Amino acid sequence: MTGSEIQALVSRQREYYKSGATLDTGFRISKLKKLYEAVKRHEKDIARALKEDLGKSGYESYMCETGMVLSEISYMIRHTMSFAGKKGVRTPLAQFCSRSFTLPSPYGTTLIMSPWNYPLLLTLDPLADAVAAGNTAVIKPSAYSPNTVKVIGQIIAESFSPEHVALVSGGREENSALLDQKFDFIFFTGSRAVGKEVLRKAAEYLTPVVLELGGKSPCIIDSSADIELSAKRVVFGKYLNCGQTCVAPDYILCHRSVKDDFLSEVINQIEKQFGKDPLANPDYGKIVNRKHFDRLLGLINREKLVIGGQSEKEGCRIAPTVMDNVTWDDAVMGEEIFGPIMPVLAFDSIDEVIADLKERDKPLALYIFSKDKRNIKRVMTQLSFGGGCVNDVIIHLATPAMGFGGVGESGMGAYHGKAGFDAFSHRKSVVDKKTWLDLPMRYQPYKSRLNEKLLYMFMR
């Protein structure tokens, strides 16, 4: 799409929004139902596309993408009517004879930019929230997952008119052309570097944004942890989608007294979950492209390998890899890994961990495996992070009743369920004042004794 075509598309969506067509909640719900049915119809196409783009198995595709998308859409179908309603609030005595309420209002014409690692989920989840809230939307998926983008395009065409929801495909030129337009709201999921550019562009129009970024999400294993269960769950979360998950445990902080046991159990769990030769496992994914494949190989220090490190250049696949005796000076600790490499660092006290993490960027996720309630409480209350789990990983983002988002360097704003509806809405504050009584205290002349008495009576 050229810049002029994108400009024309945004203008058509703006006019469509002005018509008021999206304001009716019945209309929104009907469109969500169409989207739900379209996703259902294309389940096999989605699975095939995700296999081609990322090597995902059919089971993983449904568990982590299609199923979660259907869950979010159905949640919005059930709750949009209540989310869109007025919410009464207490009115102060000074505003006697009136009622106060808040009323959600859609922003208008929105832009949703999504990444390649979960291309269906991270495109259609926020779209469901945008539609439920009454907006129009231009969606721009990543060019790195072309097969899935093609299926998403078919789903969108079957569910919406382009004046309501439209997909723009392409790469950097299209991204730039879109960000040059004036949108009423921008929702971006992706890297921190691109997120900064989105924020710069949005600032030109004072456009509100939600940024879902990433970072190095720590996973703490303390001396009281159930080592077998911890290793089992960490291996699942770390190597899901071949490590290309924004909330995957990026690195492990393990208490020195249990580190050897933990590493032994990690090796055992890798074999249990992926087989003795993970690269021969058809359900184990691949790295999205050669650029990221080469970058990841450059992060592996062969002298610190515990297991893994094997790679398959033609298929862009890297076996589940673990490195021990890692320090913050290693290359693997200098950036978000976003791949199947697990660095393990040792610590001696929880005080040391908390003090260190306070000095680092705020992560998108944080995990702790522990039976020590005091350690859990300290980590949960003293450290700042987007979200996380106690004695598990990743699953916090699968709960529609909780918002998902980052903080500080890992993002701003949240979505999922009601948090998603609220993200794509402005909540108006309204006072409905009755006309049958008009108290005189706010009017001049202020020296009136009656006004003074009433002012003190009502505002104390």
N, C-alpha and C positions, 0 to 999 in steps of 0.2 A: 504494500500500500504506500502510495506517495504521501508527502506531507499535506498536499492540498486535499487528497481524498480523506485523510484522517481528520483534517479540519472540518470537512463537510459532514463526516460521520458524527463528530462531536456536536456540531450545530443541529443536526437532525435529532439527536438524542435530547438536546437541551429544549428544543421546541416540543418534543413529545412529552417531556416532563412537565413543561408549562401547561400542557393541555389538561393536566390533572388525572390522566388515565391511571397512573400508578398509585394514586392516593387511596383508592378503595381497597379495603382489606380483603374483600372477597376476590377481587381481581388478583391480588398478590398470591393468595392461597391457590387459586386455580393455576397460576403459572408455576408455582412450586410443585404442584401435582404433576404438571406436564413434564417438568424437569426430572422428577423422580421416575416417572414411567420411561422417559428417554434413556436415563442411566441404566435402568433395568433391562431395557431392550438391547443395549449395547454392552452388556457384561462380558460376553465372549470377545468382542472387539477390543474392549479395554484391556482384558487379560493378555491378549495377543500383542497389543501395542506396547504394554509395559514390559513384556518379555523381550521384545525387540529393542526397546530403548535402554532398559536397565537390567535385563536378565532376571526379572522377578518371576517367581513361580505363580501359578494361578491361585494357590492358597494364600500366599503372601499378598498378592495383588488385592484380593477381596478383603483380607483381614486388615490391611493397612491403608487401603485407598477406597475401593468401591463400597465396601461395607460401611466405612466411616462416613463417606459422602451421603449414602442413603440414610444413615442414622441422623445426620445433621439436617437433611432436608425434611425428613419425617418429623423431627423435633420442631422445626419451624412451622410446618403445616399445623401441628397441634397447638402451638403457642402464639402464633402471630396475632390472633384476635385479641388475646389478653395483653400481649406486649404493646400493642398499638393503642390501647385504651388510656383514658385519663387516669391519673393517680392523685387522689386528694391528699392535701397536706394541711396541717394545723394553721389556722389563721390567727394572728395576734389580735388582742382586744382592741388595739388602736385602729384596726381595719374592721370594726364592728359592722355587721350587716353585709358581709361579703363571704365568698368562699374562694379558696386558693387551690390550684391544682397544677400539675405538670403534664405536658402533652408532647409525646415524641413526634418529631417531624423529620422526614427524610432530608438528607443534604441536597439531593438533586442528581446531577450527572457525575458519576464516580468512575474512577480508574482502578482496576485490580491488576497488579503485576505479580506473576507467580514464577517460582523457580522450577528446575528440572528434576529434582530428586524425588518429589512426590507430586508429579505434574497434575494428576487428576484431583487429588485431595486438596492441594493448596490453591487450586483454581476454583473448584466448585463449592468448597466449604464457605469461603468468604462471599462467593456469588450468592449462595442461598441466603446468607445474612443480609446482603445488600437488597435483594429482591423482597425479602420479608419486610424490610424497613421501608420499602416504597421508592427505591431509587432506580434510575437507569444505570447501566454499567457497560463500560468498554473493558474487555479482559485481554490481557497480553501475556500469554504463557512464554516460557523460555524456548528458544530455538534448539536447545540441546536435546529435547525429547520430541522430535518431529512426528513420530508415529502416534503418540498419545495426543498430541495437539490436533492432529487430523481427526481423531475420533471425537475429541471435545468439540471441534467445529461442527461435526454432524449433530451432536447432542444439542448444541446451542441453536442451530438452524431449525431443529425440530420442535424446540420449546419456546422460542421467542422471535418476535420481529426484530430486525436490526436496529430499529429506533429505540427498542427497549434494552436489549442486550446484544452486543456484537463482539466477535473475536477478531483481533488483529494479530496476524502472525508475522514472523520476521525476526530480525536481530537488532543490532545497536541503532541503526538508522531509524527503524520504527519506534524503538524506545525513546530516542531523542525527540522525534516528531511528536509523540504522544505527550511527553513532558513539557513541550513548548505550548501545549494547549492549556486553557483555563478549565480546570475541573473544580467541582464543589467539594470533592473528597478524594484522597488517594490512599489505597491500601497496597503496601509493598511487602513481599516476602523475598528475601535473598541475602546477598552478601553485605557486609558492613560498608564496603567501598561504594557499591552502587546505591545503598541506602542513603549515604551522605549526599550523593548527587541528586537523588529524588528529593531530599529535604531542601537542598539549595534551590532547585527548580520550583518546588511548592511555595517557598518563601516569597518568590516574586509576585505571587497572587494571593498570599496569605491563606493558602489552602491547607486545611487540617489534614493530618496524615496519621496512619498507623504504620509503624515499621516493625516487621517481624524479622529480626536478624539472627545472629548465631553467636559464636564464641567458643571458648574452651570450657566446657561443662565438666566440673570435677565429680568424681565418685569416691566417697570416703568409705573405707573398710576399717572399722576399729577392732580392737582386740576382743570384743565381746560378740562379734558378728557370727552368724551361722555360716561358716565358710563354704560348705557344699552348696547351700541354697544361694548364697551371694554370688558365687562363681557361675552357677547355672543361669541366673537372671542377668548378670552383667554380660556374659557371652551372648545371650540372646539379644540384648539391647545394643551392644557394641557392634555386632556384625550383621544386624538387620539391614537390609538394603545395601549390603556390602559396606556398612559404616557410613553411608551417605544420608545421615539423618541429623537434622539440626539439633535435636535434643539427645542424641546418643551420648553416653559417657565418653568424654574426649580423652580423659586420662584417669588413672587410678591412684589415689593416695591411700596406701595400705600401711597399717601399723606394723612396725618391724617384727614384732613377736609372732605375727601370723602370716607374714608375707610369703614364706616358702610354702606353707600349706595352701595358701590361696593360689599361688602360681601352679602348683601341682594339680589342683582341682580345676583351674582354668584349662590346662592342657587336656585333662580328662573330659571336660565338657565340650571343648572344641571337637574332639573326636566323636563324642556321643551325638552331638547335634549336626555335624557336617561330614562325618566320616573320616577315615584315615587319610584320604586324599580329597580335600574339599574342592579342588579345582575339577575333579571328576564328578562332583555332585551337581546334577542339573538344576536343583532348586537353590543353589548358591548364586548370587547375583554377580554383576560386573560393574566396573567403573564406567562412568557415563561416556568418556571419550579419552583419546590418547593424551591430550594435554594434562588432564587430571591424573591419569595413570602414571605418566612420567614424573609429575610433581610428587606423588605419593612414594614412588620408588626412591626419590631423593631424600625422603624423610627417614628411611630405614637405616639404622646403624647396625651393620652385620655383626659387629663385636658384642652387641648387647642383646642379640636375638635369644629368645627362649623357645619359640616355636614359630613356624611360618616363614614368610619372606619369599616363598616361591611365587612366581608370576607367569602369566601367559600373555605375551605381547599381542598376539593377533586378536584374542578375545577380550583384551583389556581387563584381565582378572588377576587379583592378588589374593593369595590365601590368607585366612585369619592369622594375624601376626601379633606376637607379644614381645615386648622389649623390657628388660629388667635393668635395675641400677641406673635409671634415667635421672637426669638432673635438668634444671631449668635452662642450662646452657646448651642442651641438645637441640638440634634443628627441629625435631618433632614437637618441641614445646614452644616454638616461636610463632606458631600459627594454628588456627583451627584445622584439625586433621582432616575431617570429612572423608574418612576411608577406613579400611579394616586393619588399623594399626593401634594396638593398645600399649601405651607406655605406662609403666608401673614405677611410682616413686614411693619411698619409705618415709614414715614419720615416727616420732617417739612419743608425742603427746598431742592431745586434741587442742591444747593451747597453741602449740606451734602451727597447726593447720589453720585455725581460725585467724591467728595473727597474719599468716602469709596470705590467705585468701582475701582478707580485708584490703590488702595493698594491690590486688589485681583487679582487672576489669570485671564488672558484674556479669556473671554468665546467664545464658538463657535458661539453663537447668542446673540443679544441684541434687546429688543423691547421697544418702548415707545408709550404710548397712550396720546396724548396731542393736544390741539389746539393752544398752545403757541409756535409760531415760534422760539422765542429766546431759549426756553428750548430745543426744538427739535434740533436746530443748535448746541447748546452747547454739548448735549449728543452725537450727530453724529460726531462732530469734536474733542472733547476732550477725548473720551474714545476709547480704542482699543478693537476690537472684530472681529470675522470672517465675519459675515454678519448679516443682521437683517431687521426689518420692522418699519415703522412709522404707527401707528394705525392699525396694524394687526400683525399676528404671522405666522411663518413657510413658508409662500408662496414664500419667496425670493428664495428658493432652486428649485422652479418649473420653473424657467426662463432660457432656454438654452443659451440665449445671455449673461448671467452673470455667472462668475465662482463661485463655491461654495467651501469654505474651511475655515480652522481655522487659528489662529495666536497664536504664543507663546505656552502656555500650551494646547491649544485646537487644535493644529495641524500645518502642514506646507504644502504649495502647494494648488492647487485648481483644480477642474474639472467641467464638464458640457459643452456641446457645444464646441466652439473653445478653451476654457480654457482646456477642457479635451483632445482635439487633441494635444494642445501644451504641456500638462503635460506628454504625452507619446512620445514626440518628442524632439530631439536635433536640434536646428536651427543652421545650418552651416552658417558661414559668408565667402563669396567668393568675390574676386576681379578678374575679367576677363580682363587681360592686353593685349592690342593690340601689335603686333610685328612690325608694320610699322614705329613706332617712338620710340626712346629710349633716354630719356633726360639724360644728363651726370652728373647732379648735385650730385647724390648719390655716384658716384665712386671716388676713390682716383686717383690722388692727390687732397686733399681737398683745397690746397692753390691756386688752379686755380681761377683767377678772374672771369672767366665765371661761374664756379660753385657757387661762392659766390653770384654773382648777381642773378643767377637763384634761389638759395635757399631762399634769402630774398623776391624775387618777388612772389614765389609760396606759401610760408608758412606764410606770414603776414596776 
